[in-house]
Each structure stands twice: as C-alpha cells, then as structure tokens.
C-alpha cells in the first residue's frame, strides 16, 4: 500500500470516501449520458442504454464502456475507410439494376452496382465446403478469407491444413479471424499457416482492451476471395455446424453464394480494408502482395456489394433494407435466425402488410439464443396482427439470411435481421438485381417455406407479458 493510500485510509472518514465515490460515479454516468445523446442511434437503443446507466449505474456504466460503442470516430480514422467507389478495373455497364434501391445504398455510403458477374448458389453445407476446398486448391496467386468463427473441429482443422499447404506452395494466404468469435482458435490452432508462410490476423482483440467498444464491434463478415476473381459470401462460418465434407445430422440450415467477376473484386476491396486495419499494411501494398488484377466478365448478373460497420460513413445496409421494403409492390420474404428490427423497419413491414403486400417471415422455431426468440415475440405478434405471415423451421437451427422483394431484388450475405447486425457489427451483403438469379433465390425461399409450419399459439400470462415487455425494452442491447 502506498503512503498516499495509507493517509487516505487513516485520516479520511469512510463516509467521505463513499460520498466522493458516489459523486465520481454520478459525473461518469452524466458524461456517458451526454455522449450517448450525441451519438446517432435509434431512439429505442438510446432509451435502453439510458435506463441501464441511470437506474443501474454500477452495471450500466461498465457495460456501456465495453459494449456501447457504435460509429467510433477514432476507429473510423484509424481503419481504412471503405470508400463508396468501385475500383476502375471492374466498372461495367448495368441495365437491370432497380434504381430506387441501388441509389439509396450508394447515397448512404455503399458501392455502386457492377455487372458482368456469374452467381452460383450454395444450398447445403456439403456443397459450400466442397466449393471452398476446390477454390483453395485451384487458387494461383492469393487466398483471402474472413470468418467470424473458426472451430477447432475436423472442419476447421481440414481448412487450416489446406491453407498451410497452399502457403507452402507459394500462394499468398491471408486468414482474418474475429478475435472474439475465434477466441479459442486464433493462436496455436492456426500456427501451421504461419509456419508455412501464410498470414493470420486477429480483428480487434479485447485482451488487452484496445479501444472503447472493441468488445462490442465484431467482424461478422464471411468472405473468401480467390485471385481477386471469385468470392464466396453468405452466413456460414468454418465449423462443423455450418459446413463439412460429409452430411452431419445436427448441421444448421444456411445459405451462401459464389460470385465470379467484377463483384468479387469489390468484395476483395472490403477484405483489403479490413486486413490493412489489422496488419497496419498500406492498402496498395496489400493489393500488390496478392497480385490483384482485373476481374474478367463472367456472366450477365448485376450485383451491388453492401458493407456496413463503423468504417462506412453511413448505414447503407440498413437504408437499403428500408428502401427494399418500402419499394415492394407484391411480396416481401425475409429469412433470418433472429428477428429484432428497429421501429422503422417494423412499421414499414406492418404498413406493407396492411396495404395487401404478402409479407412472409421465416425464422427457426428455436434458435441457438433463446433470449432472442423470446424478444422477437412482440415484434412478430404485431406483424401477424397486421396481416403478415410467419412460419417456423422445426428441423434444427435455421441460420440462413436472405431477403427477396417482388421479383426484382434479393439480398444475401452475413447480416441478421437484428439491431446488432444492422447498426453495430461489421457486415457484408450483396444485392442481386437480375431476374434469373433473383428467381433462383426466391425459389430457395419458397422451398424453405414449404418445409416450415405456422408458429404455435403464444399464450400470454401476466409474467410472460411483463417479460416480453422487458425484452422489448432491452432488445437494442441484445
């Protein structure tokens, strides 16, 4: 104990210490409330944080310091910003882009649409694993992979060994892992890749704490880019629950796609920005190391890459989803594991349902996060009462993410339909505009709906009503 500490304990009464601690806590809470009010958040999100900070300061203050960050100015300065400019190497003519949605996304900070792509949809975990393995083995210059979860199971080990093998053969291998999602596997488990000459990056470690909000801001993107000309996107992580070489009885239902052509080069720019932030390597050097070239024309599909997160100036993913809903004329189909929308999205869906638009929500009967299942109940009840439809998937966990509007535009990628994906995480989505590809995604959704059932009747008792209302109030914090 220092001399100053001994003086304080000997001569300063305990009541004064308690008073000083209370004053300090009050001033800190006041500072955080002022900071919270200055941030651009959804009103429900702000109100939920205010309640916790004001009424439970001993819990709310440390939680906000750890998890309250959203668009962090310092992070935005330090991280390579995702400029909403399509690389000149992949500028192509587009003819079928749905202008209201595309213009909204671009104006909010997203990339412009690009044509000349070919899309292959991946419906099962076996298909996706086989495609990932094939692409890794066929890559000539570079393999760039971002994942939220890399599991220490047979699936993860096989991919790690393949990447190490390609690194030894001279291919530029870069594996970017979220430091929280891949906490058990981001060190010794991937050492074979490092020893073979590949590189492994950890996105925003929280031990030691690197910045305010680092524990909250997670890289939820799932991207794999090969030679800059082909990219895989979707909801699957690298783990047995998501993919593998053989069928697995407890595998989650998910959805992904391979994009070949200019869209892959745009997705590569998202990876380069993330990698430069983690490695502190200038973006131009990162591109040169990977021998990125032009992306050849591979088809007629027109896509628009939508990245969201603190490194994007606005909220292109969120505004794009709102625009899709509001522009719908006949049908809106949403597949998501978690449904916790903000008030704007919920009201937009309700208005469309009341106007006669067919609004269909597809969710798992029981997800891997029971609290989110409970939190969604008030939202889904309002939607159903307005004329919307909800079906539940009963055969295990549904982790797929997709959204289809009429026959004109579809969204695939990593974002869930909750506030964390829409406003906090680093996410990646791809808008698909051409009719054949939209029809194929719509057919997958229709087939999935055919396997689902209506939700069971939800009986509301006093305690469940109170719990639902509390979850609704605190939903922005989930």
C-alpha positions, 0 to 999 in steps of 0.5 A: 500500500502506498503512503498516499493510500495509507493517509487516505485510509487513516485520516479520511472518514469512510463516509467521505470516501463513499460520498466522493465515490458516489459523486465520481460515479454520478459525473461518469454516468452524466458524461456517458449520458451526454455522449450517448445523446450525441451519438446517432442511434435509434431512439429505442437503443438510446432509451435502453442504454439510458435506463441501464446507466441511470437506474443501474449505474454500477452495471450500466456504466461498465457495460456501456464502456465495453459494449456501447460503442457504435460509429467510433470516430477514432476507429473510423480514422484509424481503419481504412475507410471503405470508400463508396467507389468501385475500383476502375478495373471492374466498372461495367455497364448495368441495365437491370439494376432497380434504381430506387434501391441501388441509389439509396445504398450508394447515397448512404455510403455503399458501392455502386452496382457492377455487372458482368458477374456469374452467381452460383448458389450454395444450398447445403453445407456439403456443397459450400465446403466442397466449393471452398476446398476446390477454390483453395486448391485451384487458387494461383496467386492469393487466398483471402478469407474472413470468418467470424468463427473458426472451430477447432473441429475436423472442419476447421482443422481440414481448412487450416491444413489446406491453407498451410499447404497452399502457403507452402506452395507459394500462394499468398494466404491471408486468414482474418479471424474475429478475435472474439468469435475465434477466441479459442482458435486464433493462436496455436490452432492456426500456427501451421499457416504461419509456419508455412508462410501464410498470414493470420490476423486477429480483428480487434482483440479485447485482451488487452482492451484496445479501444472503447467498444472493441468488445462490442464491434465484431467482424461478422463478415464471411468472405473468401476471395480467390485471385481477386476473381471469385468470392464466396459470401453468405452466413456460414462460418468454418465449423462443423455446424455450418459446413463439412465434407460429409452430411452431419445430422445436427448441421444448421440450415444456411445459405451462401453464394459464389460470385465470379467477376467484377463483384468479387473484386469489390468484395476483395476491396472490403477484405483489403480494408479490413486486413490493412486495419489489422496488419497496419499494411498500406492498402496498395501494398496489400493489393500488390502482395496478392497480385490483384488484377482485373476481374474478367466478365463472367456472366450477365448478373448485376450485383451491388456489394453492401458493407456496413460497420463503423468504417462506412460513413453511413448505414447503407445496409440498413437504408437499403433494407428500408428502401427494399421494403418500402419499394415492394409492390407484391411480396416481401420474404425475409429469412433470418435466425433472429428477428429484432428490427428497429421501429422503422423497419417494423412499421414499414413491414406492418404498413406493407402488410396492411396495404395487401403486400404478402409479407412472409417471415421465416425464422427457426422455431428455436434458435441457438439464443433463446433470449432472442426468440423470446424478444422477437415475440412482440415484434412478430405478434404485431406483424401477424396482427397486421396481416403478415405471415410467419412460419417456423423451421422445426428441423434444427437451427435455421441460420440462413439470411436472405431477403427477396422483394417482388421479383426484382431484388434479393439480398444475401450475405452475413447480416441478421435481421437484428439491431446488432447486425444492422447498426453495430457489427461489421457486415457484408451483403450483396444485392442481386438485381437480375431476374434469373438469379433473383428467381433462383433465390426466391425459389430457395425461399419458397422451398424453405417455406414449404418445409416450415409450419405456422408458429404455435399459439403464444399464450400470454400470462401476466409474467410472460407479458411483463417479460416480453415487455422487458425484452422489448425494452432491452432488445437494442442491447441484445 
